[in-house]
Amino acid sequence: MLFDIAGWAGMSSILLAYLLLSRGAVTGESRLYHWLNLLGVIGVGMNVFVQKAWPALGLQAAFGLIAIYALIKIQKNKNKGGRNAKRLDNR
């Protein structure tokens, strides 16, 4: 039951991220967008792990690595004080 809840919560987080992106409320460079995706893949990943759905788990792992990469890149850009740092931080 706990893993079902994690899966549903994760799916909701991923859909919320996509909705916000589609409506222009966030950009693909925003921390919120990538955090919602990362939390989502953790929840869905827990669910598919328990179900032994290995291809789906691989997909969640790949999406999670992409989100982590993006968050690190955003943080590095902010630390450098790059010209996009403010824009990346505010959305």
Secondary structure, DSSP 8 states (H G I E B T S, - for coil): -HHHHHHHHHHHHHHHHHHHHHTTSS-TT-HHHHHHHHHHHHHHHHHHHHTT-HHHHHHHHHHHHHHHHHHHHHHHHHHHT-TTHHHHHH-
